[in-house]
Every structure is written in C-alpha cells, then in structure tokens.
Amino acid sequence: MPIISTKSDANGHFYIPVSGDGPFKVVVEGSNGHRAERMADNILKRSLGRSEFELLREDFEIFKNRIYLRDIIGGVGYMLGLFGILALLAIRKEKNSK
C-alpha cells in the first residue's frame, strides 16, 4: 500500500493524489493524537461527497472519546514529576532553615 500524507484546509477539505488501484488504508490523525482508520477498496478519481466525510468524522468522534493507556501513563508521569518537584523544594527549604 502506498503511503501518502496530506493536510486539510480550514474547511476540513483535503486532496489525495491517487495512482493505481486500491485497496488503500486511509488514516486520519488529529493534532491531539487521536486517530481514525478506514480501508478504501474502491477509490474513484473524484471528490468525496459529504456522506463519506461524515463517516470519517463519526469514526474520529468515536476515537476522540477513548482513553488510551499512553494517556493514563502520561498523567501518572505528570503527577510523579510534580511530586518530585515538591519534594525537591521541601528538601531545599529544610536545608536552608538549618
């Protein structure tokens, strides 16, 4: 499967140059790390209609509300980092008061 990347414009429209026959794997990634995938078996050289975009948007909404393991691990790491900074400040304050 060929790999092609593109970005959408301000209205959410995008263009993917298609060469050859499918199937193609379409992957949409959001700036906040969310991702939606769909296999496109029959690619026609035309603009996609509103209904095709709505299907991708529905998939994106499903993935948008999921909690991923990396999000949980990132949150725990953030809390441990804050705890470490607070512990460091407490130790420095204790050393300065002696």
Gaussian input, Z-matrix of N, CA and C with variables (Angstrom, degrees):
# hf/3-21g

backbone

0 1
 N
 C     1     B1
 C     2     B2     1     A1
 N     3     B3     2     A2     1     D1
 C     4     B4     3     A3     2     D2
 C     5     B5     4     A4     3     D3
 N     6     B6     5     A5     4     D4
 C     7     B7     6     A6     5     D5
 C     8     B8     7     A7     6     D6
 N     9     B9     8     A8     7     D7
 C    10    B10     9     A9     8     D8
 C    11    B11    10    A10     9     D9
 N    12    B12    11    A11    10    D10
 C    13    B13    12    A12    11    D11
 C    14    B14    13    A13    12    D12
 N    15    B15    14    A14    13    D13
 C    16    B16    15    A15    14    D14
 C    17    B17    16    A16    15    D15
 N    18    B18    17    A17    16    D16
 C    19    B19    18    A18    17    D17
 C    20    B20    19    A19    18    D18
 N    21    B21    20    A20    19    D19
 C    22    B22    21    A21    20    D20
 C    23    B23    22    A22    21    D21
 N    24    B24    23    A23    22    D22
 C    25    B25    24    A24    23    D23
 C    26    B26    25    A25    24    D24
 N    27    B27    26    A26    25    D25
 C    28    B28    27    A27    26    D26
 C    29    B29    28    A28    27    D27
 N    30    B30    29    A29    28    D28
 C    31    B31    30    A30    29    D29
 C    32    B32    31    A31    30    D30
 N    33    B33    32    A32    31    D31
 C    34    B34    33    A33    32    D32
 C    35    B35    34    A34    33    D33
 N    36    B36    35    A35    34    D34
 C    37    B37    36    A36    35    D35
 C    38    B38    37    A37    36    D36
 N    39    B39    38    A38    37    D37
 C    40    B40    39    A39    38    D38
 C    41    B41    40    A40    39    D39
 N    42    B42    41    A41    40    D40
 C    43    B43    42    A42    41    D41
 C    44    B44    43    A43    42    D42
 N    45    B45    44    A44    43    D43
 C    46    B46    45    A45    44    D44
 C    47    B47    46    A46    45    D45
 N    48    B48    47    A47    46    D46
 C    49    B49    48    A48    47    D47
 C    50    B50    49    A49    48    D48
 N    51    B51    50    A50    49    D49
 C    52    B52    51    A51    50    D50
 C    53    B53    52    A52    51    D51
 N    54    B54    53    A53    52    D52
 C    55    B55    54    A54    53    D53
 C    56    B56    55    A55    54    D54
 N    57    B57    56    A56    55    D55
 C    58    B58    57    A57    56    D56
 C    59    B59    58    A58    57    D57
 N    60    B60    59    A59    58    D58
 C    61    B61    60    A60    59    D59
 C    62    B62    61    A61    60    D60
 N    63    B63    62    A62    61    D61
 C    64    B64    63    A63    62    D62
 C    65    B65    64    A64    63    D63
 N    66    B66    65    A65    64    D64
 C    67    B67    66    A66    65    D65
 C    68    B68    67    A67    66    D66
 N    69    B69    68    A68    67    D67
 C    70    B70    69    A69    68    D68
 C    71    B71    70    A70    69    D69
 N    72    B72    71    A71    70    D70
 C    73    B73    72    A72    71    D71
 C    74    B74    73    A73    72    D72
 N    75    B75    74    A74    73    D73
 C    76    B76    75    A75    74    D74
 C    77    B77    76    A76    75    D75
 N    78    B78    77    A77    76    D76
 C    79    B79    78    A78    77    D77
 C    80    B80    79    A79    78    D78
 N    81    B81    80    A80    79    D79
 C    82    B82    81    A81    80    D80
 C    83    B83    82    A82    81    D81
 N    84    B84    83    A83    82    D82
 C    85    B85    84    A84    83    D83
 C    86    B86    85    A85    84    D84
 N    87    B87    86    A86    85    D85
 C    88    B88    87    A87    86    D86
 C    89    B89    88    A88    87    D87
 N    90    B90    89    A89    88    D88
 C    91    B91    90    A90    89    D89
 C    92    B92    91    A91    90    D90
 N    93    B93    92    A92    91    D91
 C    94    B94    93    A93    92    D92
 C    95    B95    94    A94    93    D93
 N    96    B96    95    A95    94    D94
 C    97    B97    96    A96    95    D95
 C    98    B98    97    A97    96    D96
 N    99    B99    98    A98    97    D97
 C   100   B100    99    A99    98    D98
 C   101   B101   100   A100    99    D99
 N   102   B102   101   A101   100   D100
 C   103   B103   102   A102   101   D101
 C   104   B104   103   A103   102   D102
 N   105   B105   104   A104   103   D103
 C   106   B106   105   A105   104   D104
 C   107   B107   106   A106   105   D105
 N   108   B108   107   A107   106   D106
 C   109   B109   108   A108   107   D107
 C   110   B110   109   A109   108   D108
 N   111   B111   110   A110   109   D109
 C   112   B112   111   A111   110   D110
 C   113   B113   112   A112   111   D111
 N   114   B114   113   A113   112   D112
 C   115   B115   114   A114   113   D113
 C   116   B116   115   A115   114   D114
 N   117   B117   116   A116   115   D115
 C   118   B118   117   A117   116   D116
 C   119   B119   118   A118   117   D117
 N   120   B120   119   A119   118   D118
 C   121   B121   120   A120   119   D119
 C   122   B122   121   A121   120   D120
 N   123   B123   122   A122   121   D121
 C   124   B124   123   A123   122   D122
 C   125   B125   124   A124   123   D123
 N   126   B126   125   A125   124   D124
 C   127   B127   126   A126   125   D125
 C   128   B128   127   A127   126   D126
 N   129   B129   128   A128   127   D127
 C   130   B130   129   A129   128   D128
 C   131   B131   130   A130   129   D129
 N   132   B132   131   A131   130   D130
 C   133   B133   132   A132   131   D131
 C   134   B134   133   A133   132   D132
 N   135   B135   134   A134   133   D133
 C   136   B136   135   A135   134   D134
 C   137   B137   136   A136   135   D135
 N   138   B138   137   A137   136   D136
 C   139   B139   138   A138   137   D137
 C   140   B140   139   A139   138   D138
 N   141   B141   140   A140   139   D139
 C   142   B142   141   A141   140   D140
 C   143   B143   142   A142   141   D141
 N   144   B144   143   A143   142   D142
 C   145   B145   144   A144   143   D143
 C   146   B146   145   A145   144   D144
 N   147   B147   146   A146   145   D145
 C   148   B148   147   A147   146   D146
 C   149   B149   148   A148   147   D147
 N   150   B150   149   A149   148   D148
 C   151   B151   150   A150   149   D149
 C   152   B152   151   A151   150   D150
 N   153   B153   152   A152   151   D151
 C   154   B154   153   A153   152   D152
 C   155   B155   154   A154   153   D153
 N   156   B156   155   A155   154   D154
 C   157   B157   156   A156   155   D155
 C   158   B158   157   A157   156   D156
 N   159   B159   158   A158   157   D157
 C   160   B160   159   A159   158   D158
 C   161   B161   160   A160   159   D159
 N   162   B162   161   A161   160   D160
 C   163   B163   162   A162   161   D161
 C   164   B164   163   A163   162   D162
 N   165   B165   164   A164   163   D163
 C   166   B166   165   A165   164   D164
 C   167   B167   166   A166   165   D165
 N   168   B168   167   A167   166   D166
 C   169   B169   168   A168   167   D167
 C   170   B170   169   A169   168   D168
 N   171   B171   170   A170   169   D169
 C   172   B172   171   A171   170   D170
 C   173   B173   172   A172   171   D171
 N   174   B174   173   A173   172   D172
 C   175   B175   174   A174   173   D173
 C   176   B176   175   A175   174   D174
 N   177   B177   176   A176   175   D175
 C   178   B178   177   A177   176   D176
 C   179   B179   178   A178   177   D177
 N   180   B180   179   A179   178   D178
 C   181   B181   180   A180   179   D179
 C   182   B182   181   A181   180   D180
 N   183   B183   182   A182   181   D181
 C   184   B184   183   A183   182   D182
 C   185   B185   184   A184   183   D183
 N   186   B186   185   A185   184   D184
 C   187   B187   186   A186   185   D185
 C   188   B188   187   A187   186   D186
 N   189   B189   188   A188   187   D187
 C   190   B190   189   A189   188   D188
 C   191   B191   190   A190   189   D189
 N   192   B192   191   A191   190   D190
 C   193   B193   192   A192   191   D191
 C   194   B194   193   A193   192   D192
 N   195   B195   194   A194   193   D193
 C   196   B196   195   A195   194   D194
 C   197   B197   196   A196   195   D195
 N   198   B198   197   A197   196   D196
 C   199   B199   198   A198   197   D197
 C   200   B200   199   A199   198   D198
 N   201   B201   200   A200   199   D199
 C   202   B202   201   A201   200   D200
 C   203   B203   202   A202   201   D201
 N   204   B204   203   A203   202   D202
 C   205   B205   204   A204   203   D203
 C   206   B206   205   A205   204   D204
 N   207   B207   206   A206   205   D205
 C   208   B208   207   A207   206   D206
 C   209   B209   208   A208   207   D207
 N   210   B210   209   A209   208   D208
 C   211   B211   210   A210   209   D209
 C   212   B212   211   A211   210   D210
 N   213   B213   212   A212   211   D211
 C   214   B214   213   A213   212   D212
 C   215   B215   214   A214   213   D213
 N   216   B216   215   A215   214   D214
 C   217   B217   216   A216   215   D215
 C   218   B218   217   A217   216   D216
 N   219   B219   218   A218   217   D217
 C   220   B220   219   A219   218   D218
 C   221   B221   220   A220   219   D219
 N   222   B222   221   A221   220   D220
 C   223   B223   222   A222   221   D221
 C   224   B224   223   A223   222   D222
 N   225   B225   224   A224   223   D223
 C   226   B226   225   A225   224   D224
 C   227   B227   226   A226   225   D225
 N   228   B228   227   A227   226   D226
 C   229   B229   228   A228   227   D227
 C   230   B230   229   A229   228   D228
 N   231   B231   230   A230   229   D229
 C   232   B232   231   A231   230   D230
 C   233   B233   232   A232   231   D231
 N   234   B234   233   A233   232   D232
 C   235   B235   234   A234   233   D233
 C   236   B236   235   A235   234   D234
 N   237   B237   236   A236   235   D235
 C   238   B238   237   A237   236   D236
 C   239   B239   238   A238   237   D237
 N   240   B240   239   A239   238   D238
 C   241   B241   240   A240   239   D239
 C   242   B242   241   A241   240   D240
 N   243   B243   242   A242   241   D241
 C   244   B244   243   A243   242   D242
 C   245   B245   244   A244   243   D243
 N   246   B246   245   A245   244   D244
 C   247   B247   246   A246   245   D245
 C   248   B248   247   A247   246   D246
 N   249   B249   248   A248   247   D247
 C   250   B250   249   A249   248   D248
 C   251   B251   250   A250   249   D249
 N   252   B252   251   A251   250   D250
 C   253   B253   252   A252   251   D251
 C   254   B254   253   A253   252   D252
 N   255   B255   254   A254   253   D253
 C   256   B256   255   A255   254   D254
 C   257   B257   256   A256   255   D255
 N   258   B258   257   A257   256   D256
 C   259   B259   258   A258   257   D257
 C   260   B260   259   A259   258   D258
 N   261   B261   260   A260   259   D259
 C   262   B262   261   A261   260   D260
 C   263   B263   262   A262   261   D261
 N   264   B264   263   A263   262   D262
 C   265   B265   264   A264   263   D263
 C   266   B266   265   A265   264   D264
 N   267   B267   266   A266   265   D265
 C   268   B268   267   A267   266   D266
 C   269   B269   268   A268   267   D267
 N   270   B270   269   A269   268   D268
 C   271   B271   270   A270   269   D269
 C   272   B272   271   A271   270   D270
 N   273   B273   272   A272   271   D271
 C   274   B274   273   A273   272   D272
 C   275   B275   274   A274   273   D273
 N   276   B276   275   A275   274   D274
 C   277   B277   276   A276   275   D275
 C   278   B278   277   A277   276   D276
 N   279   B279   278   A278   277   D277
 C   280   B280   279   A279   278   D278
 C   281   B281   280   A280   279   D279
 N   282   B282   281   A281   280   D280
 C   283   B283   282   A282   281   D281
 C   284   B284   283   A283   282   D282
 N   285   B285   284   A284   283   D283
 C   286   B286   285   A285   284   D284
 C   287   B287   286   A286   285   D285
 N   288   B288   287   A287   286   D286
 C   289   B289   288   A288   287   D287
 C   290   B290   289   A289   288   D288
 N   291   B291   290   A290   289   D289
 C   292   B292   291   A291   290   D290
 C   293   B293   292   A292   291   D291

   B1=1.4442
   B2=1.5265
   B3=1.3054
   B4=1.4676
   B5=1.5241
   B6=1.3082
   B7=1.4592
   B8=1.5202
   B9=1.3139
   B10=1.4579
   B11=1.5213
   B12=1.3028
   B13=1.4603
   B14=1.5183
   B15=1.3079
   B16=1.4560
   B17=1.5126
   B18=1.2981
   B19=1.4632
   B20=1.5164
   B21=1.3211
   B22=1.4577
   B23=1.5231
   B24=1.3265
   B25=1.4575
   B26=1.5288
   B27=1.3132
   B28=1.4676
   B29=1.5242
   B30=1.3234
   B31=1.4648
   B32=1.5248
   B33=1.3172
   B34=1.4584
   B35=1.5163
   B36=1.3257
   B37=1.4653
   B38=1.5228
   B39=1.3118
   B40=1.4568
   B41=1.5193
   B42=1.3125
   B43=1.4584
   B44=1.5196
   B45=1.3239
   B46=1.4636
   B47=1.5211
   B48=1.3285
   B49=1.4641
   B50=1.5317
   B51=1.3314
   B52=1.4633
   B53=1.5176
   B54=1.3270
   B55=1.4606
   B56=1.5213
   B57=1.2968
   B58=1.4541
   B59=1.5173
   B60=1.3221
   B61=1.4587
   B62=1.5176
   B63=1.3256
   B64=1.4698
   B65=1.5078
   B66=1.2650
   B67=1.4670
   B68=1.5232
   B69=1.3262
   B70=1.4524
   B71=1.5197
   B72=1.2882
   B73=1.4584
   B74=1.5282
   B75=1.3303
   B76=1.4543
   B77=1.5204
   B78=1.3247
   B79=1.4623
   B80=1.5163
   B81=1.3195
   B82=1.4584
   B83=1.5168
   B84=1.3395
   B85=1.4569
   B86=1.5157
   B87=1.3200
   B88=1.4586
   B89=1.5143
   B90=1.3129
   B91=1.4615
   B92=1.5192
   B93=1.3344
   B94=1.4520
   B95=1.5259
   B96=1.3217
   B97=1.4553
   B98=1.5162
   B99=1.3016
   B100=1.4587
   B101=1.5150
   B102=1.3206
   B103=1.4582
   B104=1.5265
   B105=1.3330
   B106=1.4621
   B107=1.5230
   B108=1.3423
   B109=1.4686
   B110=1.5176
   B111=1.3303
   B112=1.4587
   B113=1.5230
   B114=1.3244
   B115=1.4594
   B116=1.5237
   B117=1.3184
   B118=1.4584
   B119=1.5250
   B120=1.3326
   B121=1.4622
   B122=1.5275
   B123=1.2988
   B124=1.4693
   B125=1.5196
   B126=1.3058
   B127=1.4614
   B128=1.5254
   B129=1.2965
   B130=1.4559
   B131=1.5161
   B132=1.3120
   B133=1.4612
   B134=1.5248
   B135=1.3268
   B136=1.4605
   B137=1.5222
   B138=1.2967
   B139=1.4613
   B140=1.5178
   B141=1.3101
   B142=1.4580
   B143=1.5168
   B144=1.3077
   B145=1.4533
   B146=1.5185
   B147=1.2930
   B148=1.4577
   B149=1.5310
   B150=1.3291
   B151=1.4660
   B152=1.5285
   B153=1.3283
   B154=1.4567
   B155=1.5246
   B156=1.3431
   B157=1.4629
   B158=1.5241
   B159=1.3228
   B160=1.4617
   B161=1.5265
   B162=1.3499
   B163=1.4639
   B164=1.5240
   B165=1.3279
   B166=1.4598
   B167=1.5216
   B168=1.3127
   B169=1.4663
   B170=1.5260
   B171=1.3387
   B172=1.4635
   B173=1.5252
   B174=1.3349
   B175=1.4632
   B176=1.5191
   B177=1.3137
   B178=1.4615
   B179=1.5249
   B180=1.3305
   B181=1.4634
   B182=1.5241
   B183=1.3414
   B184=1.4663
   B185=1.5204
   B186=1.3297
   B187=1.4624
   B188=1.5247
   B189=1.3161
   B190=1.4617
   B191=1.5252
   B192=1.3172
   B193=1.4589
   B194=1.5233
   B195=1.3053
   B196=1.4623
   B197=1.5174
   B198=1.3276
   B199=1.4601
   B200=1.5234
   B201=1.3169
   B202=1.4505
   B203=1.5220
   B204=1.3338
   B205=1.4583
   B206=1.5252
   B207=1.3142
   B208=1.4676
   B209=1.5213
   B210=1.3346
   B211=1.4626
   B212=1.5262
   B213=1.3286
   B214=1.4666
   B215=1.5215
   B216=1.3281
   B217=1.4684
   B218=1.5264
   B219=1.3059
   B220=1.4623
   B221=1.5196
   B222=1.3245
   B223=1.4634
   B224=1.5154
   B225=1.3391
   B226=1.4679
   B227=1.5258
   B228=1.3186
   B229=1.4631
   B230=1.5184
   B231=1.3099
   B232=1.4668
   B233=1.5312
   B234=1.3408
   B235=1.4689
   B236=1.5233
   B237=1.3380
   B238=1.4657
   B239=1.5263
   B240=1.3108
   B241=1.4579
   B242=1.5202
   B243=1.3316
   B244=1.4654
   B245=1.5259
   B246=1.3314
   B247=1.4643
   B248=1.5247
   B249=1.3130
   B250=1.4655
   B251=1.5174
   B252=1.3279
   B253=1.4678
   B254=1.5250
   B255=1.3352
   B256=1.4679
   B257=1.5241
   B258=1.3315
   B259=1.4650
   B260=1.5237
   B261=1.3049
   B262=1.4613
   B263=1.5267
   B264=1.3287
   B265=1.4649
   B266=1.5236
   B267=1.3365
   B268=1.4645
   B269=1.5236
   B270=1.3232
   B271=1.4668
   B272=1.5238
   B273=1.3134
   B274=1.4752
   B275=1.5269
   B276=1.3271
   B277=1.4648
   B278=1.5225
   B279=1.3368
   B280=1.4679
   B281=1.5242
   B282=1.3335
   B283=1.4684
   B284=1.5287
   B285=1.3308
   B286=1.4632
   B287=1.5225
   B288=1.3264
   B289=1.4619
   B290=1.5241
   B291=1.3285
   B292=1.4733
   B293=1.4780
   A1=109.00
   A2=117.25
   A3=119.31
   A4=110.91
   A5=115.18
   A6=120.89
   A7=108.12
   A8=115.41
   A9=122.18
   A10=106.94
   A11=116.63
   A12=118.63
   A13=109.37
   A14=115.07
   A15=121.69
   A16=108.38
   A17=116.48
   A18=121.77
   A19=108.57
   A20=114.85
   A21=118.96
   A22=110.01
   A23=114.24
   A24=118.67
   A25=109.51
   A26=117.51
   A27=121.99
   A28=112.27
   A29=117.47
   A30=121.30
   A31=113.02
   A32=118.23
   A33=121.30
   A34=114.15
   A35=118.39
   A36=121.77
   A37=109.98
   A38=115.46
   A39=119.52
   A40=110.00
   A41=116.10
   A42=123.18
   A43=108.12
   A44=116.09
   A45=121.78
   A46=107.45
   A47=117.81
   A48=119.18
   A49=109.81
   A50=116.81
   A51=121.78
   A52=109.13
   A53=115.84
   A54=120.42
   A55=107.34
   A56=117.21
   A57=120.74
   A58=111.58
   A59=114.16
   A60=120.79
   A61=109.83
   A62=115.52
   A63=122.89
   A64=111.12
   A65=121.25
   A66=123.72
   A67=111.66
   A68=114.47
   A69=121.83
   A70=108.82
   A71=115.39
   A72=120.87
   A73=107.13
   A74=116.63
   A75=121.79
   A76=107.55
   A77=116.20
   A78=122.18
   A79=107.86
   A80=115.91
   A81=121.53
   A82=107.49
   A83=115.87
   A84=120.73
   A85=109.26
   A86=115.53
   A87=120.94
   A88=110.91
   A89=115.56
   A90=119.95
   A91=112.38
   A92=117.83
   A93=120.55
   A94=112.81
   A95=117.34
   A96=121.34
   A97=115.72
   A98=118.78
   A99=120.39
   A100=109.85
   A101=115.03
   A102=119.86
   A103=110.18
   A104=116.78
   A105=122.97
   A106=108.02
   A107=116.26
   A108=121.56
   A109=109.98
   A110=115.75
   A111=121.08
   A112=108.27
   A113=116.68
   A114=121.57
   A115=108.21
   A116=115.82
   A117=121.90
   A118=107.21
   A119=116.31
   A120=121.23
   A121=112.36
   A122=116.26
   A123=120.84
   A124=109.89
   A125=115.80
   A126=120.57
   A127=108.37
   A128=115.97
   A129=121.32
   A130=107.70
   A131=115.06
   A132=118.80
   A133=108.36
   A134=114.19
   A135=121.35
   A136=108.14
   A137=114.80
   A138=119.74
   A139=108.45
   A140=116.04
   A141=119.65
   A142=109.68
   A143=115.15
   A144=119.73
   A145=111.79
   A146=115.30
   A147=121.62
   A148=111.65
   A149=118.68
   A150=120.64
   A151=111.61
   A152=118.57
   A153=120.86
   A154=110.91
   A155=115.50
   A156=118.96
   A157=110.62
   A158=116.29
   A159=119.78
   A160=110.52
   A161=117.83
   A162=120.10
   A163=111.08
   A164=117.03
   A165=120.15
   A166=111.12
   A167=116.53
   A168=119.52
   A169=110.91
   A170=117.65
   A171=120.66
   A172=110.42
   A173=117.01
   A174=120.39
   A175=110.79
   A176=116.10
   A177=120.57
   A178=110.50
   A179=117.54
   A180=121.29
   A181=111.17
   A182=116.92
   A183=120.25
   A184=109.93
   A185=117.21
   A186=120.68
   A187=111.85
   A188=116.88
   A189=121.51
   A190=111.03
   A191=117.61
   A192=121.52
   A193=113.72
   A194=118.53
   A195=121.37
   A196=110.96
   A197=115.11
   A198=120.76
   A199=106.34
   A200=116.04
   A201=121.51
   A202=110.33
   A203=116.55
   A204=122.10
   A205=110.63
   A206=117.61
   A207=119.90
   A208=111.12
   A209=117.73
   A210=120.61
   A211=110.72
   A212=116.03
   A213=120.69
   A214=110.12
   A215=116.46
   A216=120.48
   A217=110.02
   A218=117.60
   A219=121.29
   A220=111.90
   A221=117.24
   A222=121.35
   A223=111.98
   A224=116.34
   A225=120.53
   A226=109.83
   A227=117.53
   A228=121.20
   A229=112.00
   A230=116.59
   A231=121.48
   A232=110.21
   A233=116.47
   A234=120.18
   A235=111.50
   A236=117.41
   A237=119.97
   A238=111.24
   A239=116.99
   A240=120.83
   A241=111.91
   A242=116.82
   A243=120.24
   A244=111.25
   A245=116.51
   A246=120.64
   A247=110.25
   A248=117.71
   A249=121.68
   A250=112.08
   A251=116.88
   A252=120.55
   A253=110.37
   A254=116.69
   A255=120.11
   A256=111.32
   A257=117.39
   A258=120.95
   A259=110.43
   A260=118.16
   A261=122.37
   A262=110.92
   A263=116.63
   A264=120.38
   A265=111.52
   A266=117.25
   A267=120.78
   A268=110.85
   A269=117.87
   A270=121.61
   A271=109.80
   A272=118.01
   A273=121.15
   A274=110.94
   A275=116.05
   A276=120.27
   A277=110.43
   A278=116.06
   A279=121.33
   A280=110.61
   A281=118.09
   A282=121.83
   A283=110.99
   A284=117.09
   A285=120.89
   A286=112.31
   A287=117.94
   A288=120.75
   A289=112.25
   A290=119.53
   A291=122.43
   A292=112.82
   D1=129.22
   D2=178.23
   D3=-70.88
   D4=152.17
   D5=178.02
   D6=-109.60
   D7=122.41
   D8=178.26
   D9=-132.75
   D10=134.50
   D11=176.78
   D12=-120.44
   D13=150.09
   D14=179.66
   D15=-152.64
   D16=169.13
   D17=176.29
   D18=-125.67
   D19=152.58
   D20=178.53
   D21=-86.83
   D22=157.13
   D23=176.41
   D24=-84.57
   D25=-170.93
   D26=-177.73
   D27=-63.23
   D28=-24.35
   D29=179.89
   D30=-92.62
   D31=0.20
   D32=-179.34
   D33=87.69
   D34=6.69
   D35=179.32
   D36=-87.57
   D37=146.59
   D38=176.74
   D39=-145.23
   D40=163.32
   D41=-179.05
   D42=-128.48
   D43=131.62
   D44=176.31
   D45=-123.11
   D46=116.51
   D47=176.91
   D48=-70.14
   D49=122.73
   D50=-176.73
   D51=-106.60
   D52=127.11
   D53=174.09
   D54=-130.49
   D55=131.16
   D56=-178.90
   D57=89.38
   D58=-176.84
   D59=-179.28
   D60=-98.90
   D61=161.62
   D62=-179.59
   D63=-75.12
   D64=-169.17
   D65=4.76
   D66=-80.38
   D67=153.88
   D68=177.89
   D69=-120.47
   D70=145.18
   D71=175.14
   D72=-102.05
   D73=115.99
   D74=179.96
   D75=-97.79
   D76=122.71
   D77=-179.88
   D78=-120.61
   D79=125.01
   D80=177.76
   D81=-111.85
   D82=122.50
   D83=179.58
   D84=-117.26
   D85=132.55
   D86=176.92
   D87=-88.49
   D88=163.31
   D89=-178.20
   D90=-67.28
   D91=-20.18
   D92=-179.62
   D93=-95.70
   D94=14.44
   D95=173.95
   D96=95.08
   D97=-2.01
   D98=178.51
   D99=-80.21
   D100=154.59
   D101=-171.85
   D102=-146.56
   D103=141.20
   D104=174.81
   D105=-131.81
   D106=141.83
   D107=-178.81
   D108=-128.12
   D109=148.51
   D110=174.84
   D111=-154.59
   D112=138.82
   D113=175.48
   D114=-85.48
   D115=132.06
   D116=178.73
   D117=-114.08
   D118=103.14
   D119=-176.70
   D120=-79.20
   D121=-45.61
   D122=-175.56
   D123=-112.92
   D124=94.78
   D125=179.34
   D126=-91.88
   D127=124.32
   D128=173.94
   D129=-104.71
   D130=144.17
   D131=179.16
   D132=-80.08
   D133=81.39
   D134=-179.64
   D135=-155.72
   D136=171.90
   D137=174.69
   D138=-79.14
   D139=139.71
   D140=177.09
   D141=-73.64
   D142=142.47
   D143=177.82
   D144=-81.25
   D145=176.93
   D146=-177.24
   D147=-61.82
   D148=-35.82
   D149=-177.00
   D150=-65.71
   D151=-36.80
   D152=178.22
   D153=-66.12
   D154=-39.33
   D155=177.44
   D156=-66.46
   D157=-36.87
   D158=179.71
   D159=-63.44
   D160=-37.61
   D161=177.04
   D162=-62.18
   D163=-43.72
   D164=177.88
   D165=-64.86
   D166=-39.47
   D167=179.10
   D168=-65.45
   D169=-38.22
   D170=177.21
   D171=-62.78
   D172=-44.89
   D173=177.13
   D174=-60.51
   D175=-41.47
   D176=-179.51
   D177=-64.02
   D178=-39.87
   D179=178.67
   D180=-64.50
   D181=-37.73
   D182=178.30
   D183=-62.57
   D184=-46.19
   D185=-178.83
   D186=-72.78
   D187=-26.19
   D188=-177.72
   D189=-63.38
   D190=-34.89
   D191=-175.22
   D192=-92.29
   D193=3.04
   D194=178.49
   D195=-81.15
   D196=150.64
   D197=173.00
   D198=-106.78
   D199=122.12
   D200=-177.64
   D201=-98.06
   D202=156.71
   D203=178.92
   D204=-58.94
   D205=-38.35
   D206=179.90
   D207=-64.22
   D208=-31.00
   D209=176.67
   D210=-68.09
   D211=-41.26
   D212=179.00
   D213=-66.04
   D214=-47.28
   D215=179.73
   D216=-62.79
   D217=-39.74
   D218=177.38
   D219=-62.60
   D220=-40.84
   D221=178.10
   D222=-65.02
   D223=-43.20
   D224=177.62
   D225=-63.65
   D226=-42.68
   D227=178.10
   D228=-62.16
   D229=-39.00
   D230=178.04
   D231=-63.10
   D232=-45.27
   D233=179.49
   D234=-65.43
   D235=-41.22
   D236=177.48
   D237=-63.90
   D238=-37.69
   D239=177.07
   D240=-63.32
   D241=-44.00
   D242=177.08
   D243=-63.61
   D244=-41.80
   D245=177.41
   D246=-61.34
   D247=-41.29
   D248=178.60
   D249=-62.68
   D250=-41.23
   D251=178.24
   D252=-65.18
   D253=-43.64
   D254=178.10
   D255=-62.76
   D256=-41.26
   D257=178.36
   D258=-64.26
   D259=-41.70
   D260=178.38
   D261=-61.92
   D262=-44.91
   D263=178.48
   D264=-64.25
   D265=-38.78
   D266=178.85
   D267=-65.20
   D268=-40.95
   D269=179.21
   D270=-66.22
   D271=-42.68
   D272=178.77
   D273=-63.10
   D274=-41.46
   D275=179.17
   D276=-63.69
   D277=-40.70
   D278=179.36
   D279=-65.06
   D280=-41.39
   D281=179.25
   D282=-66.60
   D283=-38.47
   D284=-179.09
   D285=-70.65
   D286=-28.29
   D287=-179.02
   D288=-79.10
   D289=-14.39
   D290=-179.86
   D291=-83.04

